[in-house]
Amino acid sequence: MNFFETSRQVTVLGAGMVGVSCALALQAKGWRVTLVDRQGPGQETSGGNAGVLSRSSLLPFNRPGLWQALPQMLLKPGPGLSVRASALGNWPWLWRFLWHARRTSFDTTTVALDGLIQLSGATHRAWLRSAQHHLRETGWLWLYPSDLAFAGSAFAREVLQEFSVATEVLTPKGLHDLEPHVAPHFSHALWIKDAASVSNPQAVVAQYAAQFVAAGGVFQTAHIQSLSQQASGWQWQTHDGNVHWAPNLVLAMGPWSESVLAASQLPSRFKVHMGFERGYHRHFKAVDGVSLGRPLYDTAGAYVLSPMCNEAGESLMRMTTGVELAALDAKANRTQLEAAENAARKIFPMREAVPESDWLGARPTTPDSRPVIGELPGCPGLWLAFGHQHIGFSTGPGTGVLLAELMSSEPTSIDPRPFRPERFEVA
Ligand SMILES: Cc1cc2nc3c(=O)[nH]c(=O)nc-3n(C[C@H](O)[C@H](O)[C@H](O)COP(=O)(O)OP(=O)(O)OC[C@H]3O[C@@H](n4cnc5c(N)ncnc54)[C@H](O)[C@@H]3O)c2cc1C
């Protein structure tokens, strides 16, 4: 194989929304792409999420005001945040994450995420094509139980206004007119209109992967263990002892990216310190004649209820929980799920839980809440695309487009600097 043939050849490791999107975007620029995963596309975090694509997601959790709220959050933990003992072992991430809850960092992050979200929204809509039926352009709702709770969200609303995100404040009557089956327990609702949602996130990732294969892309199953640099290109080793080579690699293994880097001998002083904001979901059978037109976020109960459908096309409700800080592989604890179900049943009619539908995933979060997108310093040909925290399902496509532009040395659609891996170089 000569230089010209290998220079535009790449292997993407990880087939969640981010990896599949990188594969599709690179393929569209003429790259020969192999996509690798230990299982089928979208079987992990990208399959189990709430399926919300929203411009409101430009607001990271570490924002101004977090320090002041912290004592209350720790002394009287609500349903939205549970800190397990195993999370404390990850204190290097924790304190960096808190350190970034400052105005300057917040301003950089919100501008960067807004660009990535808008680029992703346009790309999702272009790619959805034959999966259009999964897309609902109806926005989503944030629900507040009292005037006090609504007043407490003033900062978020101000930021959304600053970014011209379309929203409408609804009275109890307005909420009833929009969602007649939601119980009248809320003094206010914020309808985020610049938002869409999908009815089956896993099916959407699978559809994108099918489009990639149909256009000549190769999908390979392998359990990746580590990476190593060669005189030309990169080797990746698998758990069964096999060794593969590629001139260029994209590491897009979501929550598992950091551990693969740690297991690899790399000539780079890069240390990202990834946090794991774990979250659960449970499915409920829908009541005949009762529907929800859009996902809703009950701010008091700290869960999201999303109308979805399964592979057989049957309607169901997916309830996703708030944040559980814990080690990536810590045992599941269903306390948040049970609390969320109790709260959700009071506001929306649902039948019994779907047997064995409980799921646990981890939002991979960098200290500054911005994903890492770019070439690893000191490692030409090794590109990173991970750390998409709460919004990787929506921002995978924009990540793919940006990465493909960078790898093809083209002008970029958005400013790549806030996402550069260089910000995590250690002295
Ligand atoms: C409860 C919850 C709700 C969420 N709701 C939303 C939402 O509404 N909207 C939104 O945009 N985002 C949401 N998110 C966040 C979103 O799901 C993630 O940011 C996103 O899925 C991350 O995508 P990814 O491709 O980076 O990771 P993943 O989807 O986890 O993909 C990583 C891939 O790497 C593969 N892999 C791992 N290890 C290996 C190995 N050793 N060898 C080979 N392959 C390997 C895995 O099999 C997997 O396919 C939510 C997350 C959670 C937990």
The ligand as a Tripos MOL2 file, in Angstrom:
@<TRIPOS>MOLECULE
LIG
   53    58     1     0     0
SMALL
NO_CHARGES

@<TRIPOS>ATOM
      1 C1        -29.3660    8.4870   31.8230 C.3       1 LIG1
      2 C2        -28.7550    9.2320   30.6690 C.ar      1 LIG1
      3 C3        -29.5400   10.0940   29.9080 C.ar      1 LIG1
      4 C4        -28.9650   10.8020   28.8400 C.ar      1 LIG1
      5 N1        -29.7680   11.5970   28.0640 N.ar      1 LIG1
      6 C5        -29.2290   12.2330   26.9850 C.ar      1 LIG1
      7 C6        -30.0570   12.9910   26.0980 C.ar      1 LIG1
      8 O1        -31.2660   13.0970   26.2760 O.2       1 LIG1
      9 N2        -29.4710   13.6280   25.0480 N.ar      1 LIG1
     10 C7        -28.1280   13.5400   24.8030 C.ar      1 LIG1
     11 O2        -27.6360   14.1300   23.8530 O.2       1 LIG1
     12 N3        -27.3310   12.7750   25.5960 N.ar      1 LIG1
     13 C8        -27.8490   12.1290   26.6800 C.ar      1 LIG1
     14 N4        -27.0470   11.3910   27.4990 N.ar      1 LIG1
     15 C9        -25.5970   11.3810   27.2500 C.3       1 LIG1
     16 C10       -25.2410   10.5040   26.0710 C.3       1 LIG1
     17 O3        -25.9310    9.2910   26.1340 O.3       1 LIG1
     18 C11       -23.7260   10.2830   26.0260 C.3       1 LIG1
     19 O4        -23.0330   11.5120   26.1010 O.3       1 LIG1
     20 C12       -23.3420    9.6200   24.7080 C.3       1 LIG1
     21 O5        -24.1220    8.4770   24.4980 O.3       1 LIG1
     22 C13       -21.8660    9.2480   24.6640 C.3       1 LIG1
     23 O6        -21.6550    8.6390   23.4120 O.3       1 LIG1
     24 P1        -20.3150    7.9080   23.0720 P.3       1 LIG1
     25 O7        -20.4160    7.4100   21.6790 O.co2     1 LIG1
     26 O8        -19.1760    8.7750   23.4440 O.co2     1 LIG1
     27 O9        -20.2590    6.6740   24.1210 O.3       1 LIG1
     28 P2        -20.9930    5.2460   24.0470 P.3       1 LIG1
     29 O10       -22.3340    5.3660   23.4590 O.co2     1 LIG1
     30 O11       -20.8820    4.6440   25.4050 O.co2     1 LIG1
     31 O12       -20.0900    4.4410   23.0430 O.3       1 LIG1
     32 C14       -18.8410    3.8930   23.3990 C.3       1 LIG1
     33 C15       -18.6820    2.6100   22.6150 C.3       1 LIG1
     34 O13       -17.3840    2.0760   22.9150 O.3       1 LIG1
     35 C16       -17.5300    0.6580   22.9590 C.3       1 LIG1
     36 N5        -16.4500    0.1010   23.7620 N.ar      1 LIG1
     37 C17       -16.1790    0.3400   25.0630 C.ar      1 LIG1
     38 N6        -15.1120   -0.3700   25.4590 N.ar      1 LIG1
     39 C18       -14.6950   -1.0810   24.3740 C.ar      1 LIG1
     40 C19       -13.6220   -1.9930   24.1580 C.ar      1 LIG1
     41 N7        -12.7470   -2.2930   25.1320 N.pl3     1 LIG1
     42 N8        -13.4980   -2.5310   22.9280 N.ar      1 LIG1
     43 C20       -14.3600   -2.2220   21.9170 C.ar      1 LIG1
     44 N9        -15.3870   -1.3520   22.0800 N.ar      1 LIG1
     45 C21       -15.5450   -0.7810   23.2980 C.ar      1 LIG1
     46 C22       -18.8880    0.4260   23.6040 C.3       1 LIG1
     47 O14       -19.3780   -0.8670   23.3020 O.3       1 LIG1
     48 C23       -19.7150    1.5580   23.0090 C.3       1 LIG1
     49 O15       -20.4230    1.1510   21.8570 O.3       1 LIG1
     50 C24       -27.5870   10.6530   28.5600 C.ar      1 LIG1
     51 C25       -26.8120    9.7680   29.2990 C.ar      1 LIG1
     52 C26       -27.3850    9.0500   30.3450 C.ar      1 LIG1
     53 C27       -26.5340    8.0840   31.1240 C.3       1 LIG1
@<TRIPOS>BOND
     1     1     2 1
     2     2     3 ar
     3     2    52 ar
     4     3     4 ar
     5     4     5 ar
     6     4    50 ar
     7     5     6 ar
     8     6     7 ar
     9     6    13 1
    10     7     8 2
    11     7     9 ar
    12     9    10 ar
    13    10    11 2
    14    10    12 ar
    15    12    13 ar
    16    13    14 ar
    17    14    15 1
    18    14    50 ar
    19    15    16 1
    20    16    17 1
    21    16    18 1
    22    18    19 1
    23    18    20 1
    24    20    21 1
    25    20    22 1
    26    22    23 1
    27    23    24 1
    28    24    25 2
    29    24    26 1
    30    24    27 1
    31    27    28 1
    32    28    29 2
    33    28    30 1
    34    28    31 1
    35    31    32 1
    36    32    33 1
    37    33    34 1
    38    33    48 1
    39    34    35 1
    40    35    36 1
    41    35    46 1
    42    36    37 ar
    43    36    45 ar
    44    37    38 ar
    45    38    39 ar
    46    39    40 ar
    47    39    45 ar
    48    40    41 1
    49    40    42 ar
    50    42    43 ar
    51    43    44 ar
    52    44    45 ar
    53    46    47 1
    54    46    48 1
    55    48    49 1
    56    50    51 ar
    57    51    52 ar
    58    52    53 1
@<TRIPOS>SUBSTRUCTURE
     1 LIG1         1 GROUP 0 **** ****
